[in-house]
Every structure is written in structure tokens, then in C-alpha cells.
Amino acid sequence: MILSLDTSSSVPIYVQLRNQIVTGIGKGQLKVGESLPTVRQLARDAGVNTMTVNKTYQILKMEGFIEIDRRKGATICPIKKQDGIFREKLEAELELLSAEACLKGMKKEEFLRLCDSIFSCMNPQYTEV
């Protein structure tokens, strides 16, 4: 998986890393049980501070996307069903995206087509859970 970070973005680097890893898992580019690079290796490859990568990994662990073991490092977790907290977060983010799309003149049908198109790019093993 190739990471692309935008240092001029208002989105913090640790959030960009988190989002790209989650997308990689969703698309099947990162498989369950697969190891992620060590904190030092990813920091070196991405050209960022190790604390940035460590923060990313801790967030991914807290969200249930990875496990961290002192011997094996960070690995992708098995698929889990959504919980209420995730659903609330998703609804809030979709509400904001819907509002922005509406305010920018996007029609409902176009928004739904775009959502369907993006969701269709995800790995079927995850979309059938």
C-alpha cells in the first residue's frame, strides 16, 4: 500500500495516515492478519515523526482496526460488526457530507450514485458482514 500525505492540508498527518490505512483495509489492499510496518519503518517511509505514526496506530487500535503485540507488532484485525458508537459517528459524518453536497448544488440522486460507486470499490468480504 502506497501512502500519500499532503503536508499542506489542514487535515493532521496522523488522521491522513489513519484514513489511508482504513481505506486500504476496506478495499482489501491490507488483509486480516497482515502486519503493518513498524512505527519506525512507517515514519521513515512517510517522512514523519515516530510519534505521529504511534498516535495513528493507537487510534486504529482503539477503533478496532488493528491489534498491537510487542512481539508481532501491529496487525490487521478480523472483521467486526458495527456498534452503536460507530453508527452514531457514521450518521454525523454522513449528515455533514449530505449538507455540504446539498449546499454545493448536488442532487440527491447524484450523491447516492457517488456513495454507491465508492462503496462498490470496497472488498466484498467486508461489505457482506
Secondary structure, 3 states (H helix, E strand, C coil): CCCCCCCCCCCCHHHHHHHHHHHHHHCCCCCCCCECCCHHHHHHHHCCCHHHHHHHHHHHHHCCCEEEECCCEEEECCCCCCCHHHHHHHHHHHHHHHHHHHHCCCCHHHHHHHHHHHHHCCCHHHHCC
